[in-house]
Amino acid sequence: MADSSTTIPLPFRAGMLGVLSGARSMTPLAMLALYRDRSSLDGAWKDWPVLRSPAGRLALVLAAAGELVADKLPATPARTKPGPLLGRIGTGAIAGAAIATIAGRDGWKGGVLLGAIGGAVGSYAGMWLRTGGAATGLPDAVFALVEDAATIACAAAVVAAD
């Protein structure tokens, strides 16, 4: 049986998890939680307390699910406002740092930078896509749901890759 995993360079994975954090801040962390016990994955991130604990992993998944709902609420602030933007940069940095520990315990140092930059890029790119989508006349919810699905699928692929 053929191996169904995909090879993606580690620096790209760290940056991409950051970009995906710009779309949905908690989804990359939730994917790390969901894939933590996958035997083909390695890295010091598996021993981080929140990811080592079943309760911590559940909290990350629930936070991601809550974000999928909250994103559609009218009171939710724009992702590029200072608070949400810093949050997305921060979760991107954490996700990038985590996946980069596959390269060794000190791998997080490059991963944190790539993830943070990716978080900023993903935040502005997502805003641009959602704003452009509004020009089509379709409801924003359509673009939000597409963004949800793409973020979940891409985060799963990036985390599961070799």
C-alpha positions in Angstrom: 0.0 0.0 0.0 1.4 3.4 -0.9 2.2 6.0 1.7 -0.6 8.7 1.5 1.5 11.4 3.2 3.0 14.4 1.4 6.4 15.8 1.8 6.5 19.5 2.5 9.7 21.3 3.6 9.6 22.1 7.4 10.1 25.9 7.0 7.2 26.1 4.6 5.0 24.1 7.0 5.9 26.5 9.9 5.0 29.5 7.7 1.9 27.9 6.3 0.5 27.1 9.8 1.1 30.8 10.5 -0.9 31.8 7.3 -3.7 29.5 8.3 -3.7 31.0 11.8 -4.4 34.3 10.0 -7.5 32.7 8.6 -8.7 30.9 11.7 -6.4 31.5 14.7 -7.1 28.2 16.6 -7.4 25.8 13.7 -3.7 25.0 13.3 -3.3 24.4 17.0 -6.4 22.2 17.0 -4.9 20.2 14.2 -1.7 19.7 16.1 -3.9 18.5 19.0 -5.8 16.1 16.8 -2.7 14.7 15.1 -0.5 14.6 18.2 -0.6 10.8 18.6 0.1 10.1 14.9 3.1 7.8 15.0 4.7 9.3 11.8 5.0 12.7 13.4 7.8 13.6 15.7 9.0 16.7 17.5 9.3 18.2 20.9 5.9 19.8 20.5 4.3 16.5 21.4 5.6 17.0 24.9 4.3 20.5 25.4 1.9 20.4 28.4 -1.2 21.5 26.6 -0.6 19.0 23.8 0.4 16.2 26.1 -2.8 16.5 28.1 -6.0 15.1 26.7 -7.9 17.9 28.4 -5.5 20.5 26.8 -6.0 18.9 23.4 -9.8 19.0 23.9 -9.6 22.6 24.9 -7.8 23.5 21.7 -10.3 21.7 19.5 -13.2 23.3 21.3 -11.6 26.7 21.0 -11.3 26.1 17.2 -14.9 25.0 16.9 -16.0 28.1 18.9 -14.0 30.3 16.6 -15.7 28.8 13.5 -19.1 29.9 15.0 -17.9 33.3 16.4 -16.4 34.3 13.1 -19.9 34.6 11.6 -21.3 36.8 14.3 -21.8 40.5 13.4 -20.1 41.7 16.6 -16.9 39.9 15.8 -14.2 42.5 15.2 -12.2 42.5 11.9 -9.1 40.2 12.0 -6.9 43.2 11.2 -7.9 45.2 14.3 -4.9 45.3 16.8 -6.3 42.7 19.3 -7.4 40.0 16.8 -4.3 40.6 14.6 -1.9 40.2 17.5 -3.8 37.0 18.5 -3.5 35.6 15.0 0.2 36.5 14.9 0.7 34.8 18.3 -1.1 31.6 17.5 0.7 31.5 14.2 4.0 31.8 16.1 3.1 29.0 18.4 1.9 26.7 15.7 5.0 27.5 13.6 7.3 26.9 16.6 5.5 23.6 17.4 5.9 22.1 13.9 9.5 23.3 13.6 10.5 21.2 16.6 10.5 18.3 14.2 13.9 19.6 13.2 15.1 19.3 16.8 14.5 20.9 20.2 15.8 24.3 19.0 13.9 24.2 15.7 11.2 26.3 17.3 13.4 29.4 17.0 13.0 29.7 13.2 9.4 28.3 13.3 8.2 31.1 15.7 9.4 33.8 13.3 8.0 32.1 10.2 4.7 31.4 12.0 4.4 34.9 13.2 5.0 36.4 9.7 2.6 33.9 8.3 0.0 35.0 10.8 0.2 38.6 9.7 0.2 37.7 6.0 -2.8 35.3 6.4 -4.8 37.9 8.4 -4.4 40.5 5.6 -4.9 38.0 2.8 -8.0 36.6 4.4 -9.4 40.1 4.9 -8.7 40.9 1.2 -10.4 37.8 0.0 -13.5 38.3 2.2 -13.7 42.0 1.1 -13.3 41.0 -2.5 -15.9 38.3 -2.1 -18.4 40.9 -0.9 -18.1 42.6 -4.4 -19.7 39.4 -6.0 -22.9 40.1 -4.2 -22.9 36.7 -2.5 -23.4 36.7 1.2 -20.3 36.9 3.4 -21.3 33.7 5.1 -20.6 31.8 1.8 -17.0 33.1 1.8 -16.7 32.4 5.6 -17.7 28.8 5.1 -15.3 28.3 2.2 -12.6 29.9 4.3 -13.4 27.5 7.2 -13.3 24.4 5.0 -10.1 25.5 3.2 -8.3 26.3 6.5 -9.3 23.0 8.1 -8.3 21.0 5.1 -5.0 22.8 4.6 -4.1 22.7 8.3 -4.7 19.0 8.4 -2.5 18.5 5.3 0.3 20.6 6.6 0.4 19.0 10.0 0.1 15.5 8.6 2.8 15.9 6.0 6.2 14.5 6.3 
